[in-house]
Structures are given as C-alpha cells and as structure tokens.
Amino acid sequence: MDEISRPSPRGEATRDALLDAATLMFARQSFESANLREISVAARVNPALIGYHFHNKEGLYLAVFERMVAQMAKVFDPVMAIIDRVLAEPPGQDAEHYLQPLLLLMEGLLVHMVREHPAWGELFVREQQSPSAAFELLFNGVISRVQRSLVGLVGRIRKDDDPEQVCLLAATIASQVIAIRNSRTALKRLMQWQAIGDRELDVMKAMLRRNTTLLVLGD
C-alpha cells in the first residue's frame, strides 16, 4: 500500500473507536436492536463516519467479528503451528506425544476465554444460536481450525474409536472451557473468588489438564 492509500493514524483511531463501541452495543442489544447513532455517540465520532468506514450496519457488525478473528489468530497461530507439525508426522507415536500439544491447546483456549473481551462470549453464543454471516467468519477463521486440531490429536490417541466417537469426544473436551466462559460469574461465586487472577487460573489449568487426560485416555 502506498503513502496515498494507506489509512491515516486518525482514521485508524476512529475505526477502532467505532469497533470498540459496536462490540459492546451488539453484545448488549443484538444486531437488530443496536442503534448506529448510539454507537457513534459512544465512540464520540460523527455518525456519517460509520458509513465511510463500514458502509452500513451489517458491515460494522461483520467488521467486529473480523477483528475478533484476527486478534484470536495472533494468540492461537503459534499453538496451531506446533499441532500442524505433529499431525504432519506419520501416525504411530505413543499417546503422550499427542497428549502434550492437546493440553497446550486446551490451556491456550482457557486463558483466552478467561481473559477475552467481556462482550466476546455473548457474541459467540448469539452466533451459535442464531448464525448469520458473522458465524462463517468465526467458523472459518477460528472454530474449524480448533476443531480440526482437537479431532486430529484425539484421533491419533484414540485410534480404535470410530470418527463419530472421536468428534464427540473432541467436542466434550472443548466444552470444558466453553462452560467456564459462559458461567464465569456463577463459578466465581461457587469458588468464592473475587476475581480470576493468576492463582485462580492455575487452579483451573490443573483441573483442565486432569479432566482432559482422563477423558482422552480413559477406558
């Protein structure tokens, strides 16, 4: 991109402010209920700039998810690269060889879901329940990559299971971190935690490692 067409720092700041405001508004009110003027007021920018940067409401909504996917890719790409190398090897290694990258991926998912933007979980759940074009961005950019990695690793460990069993077991393993994300407030009350800091996260990591090992190596 040349100097003429490169977005200005001010333009990027305006775009980011709109995306920040839209992320919160769409999570709280849904796509249908969210008001573009309210988003522009929250972002402290001229409403006309929504059209300039995103064309329309749907464009803004999709841009929220595009940014989410891009930020998650930065977190998970290094882990996915490790798993891709493991799965590119000929099968036949012992279970421990595949268990370690599986635990690495699950810990990465846990840390991300505990520390992610508070609105992201709400947006994820909504798109799972009522998928729109934004779900395709999530699925192609994040969900399918995680699924392939989980299924690939579980399949190497559970080589005698049929494909449906492998897929369902992979989904069961992933559901642990999804449940923590979706019931974080209730979990903190159950555990009598004021917040989820490093110590609390270490407790959850230990349980996640234990549960995942039992699930994938059991029976």
Residue, then its C-alpha position, 0 to 999 in steps of 0.5 A: m500500500d502506498e503513502i496515498s492509500r494507506p489509512s491515516p493514524r486518525g482514521e485508524a483511531t476512529r475505526d477502532a473507536l467505532l469497533d470498540a463501541a459496536t462490540l459492546m452495543f451488539a453484545r448488549q442489544s443484538f444486531e437488530s436492536a443496536n442503534l448506529r447513532e448510539i454507537s457513534v455517540a459512544a465512540r464520540v465520532n460523527p455518525a456519517l463516519i460509520g458509513y465511510h468506514f463500514h458502509n452500513k450496519e451489517g458491515l460494522y457488525l461483520a467488521v467486529f467479528e473480523r477483528m475478533v478473528a484476527q486478534m484470536a489468530k495472533v494468540f492461537d497461530p503459534v499453538m496451531a503451528i506446533i499441532d500442524r507439525v505433529l499431525a504432519e508426522p506419520p501416525g504411530q507415536d505413543a499417546e503422550h506425544y499427542l497428549q502434550p500439544l492437546l493440553l497446550l491447546m486446551e490451556g491456550l483456549l482457557v486463558h483466552m476465554v478467561r481473559e477475552h473481551p467481556a462482550w466476546g462470549e455473548l457474541f459467540v453464543r448469539e452466533q451459535q444460536s442464531p448464525s448469520a454471516a458473522f458465524e462463517l467468519l468465526f467458523n472459518g477463521v477460528i472454530s474449524r481450525v480448533q476443531r480440526s486440531l482437537v479431532g486430529l490429536v484425539g484421533r491419533i490417541r484414540k485410534d480404535d474409536d470410530p470418527e463419530q466417537v472421536c468428534l464427540l469426544a473432541a467436542t466434550i473436551a472443548s466444552q470444558v472451557i466453553a462452560i467456564r466462559n459462559s458461567r464465569t460469574a456463577l463459578k466465581r461465586l461457587m469458588q468464592w473468588q473475587a476475581i480470576g487472577d493468576r492463582e485462580l487460573d492455575v487452579m483451573k489449568a490443573m483441573l483442565r489438564r486432569n479432566t482432559t487426560l482422563l477423558v482422552l485416555g480413559d477406558 
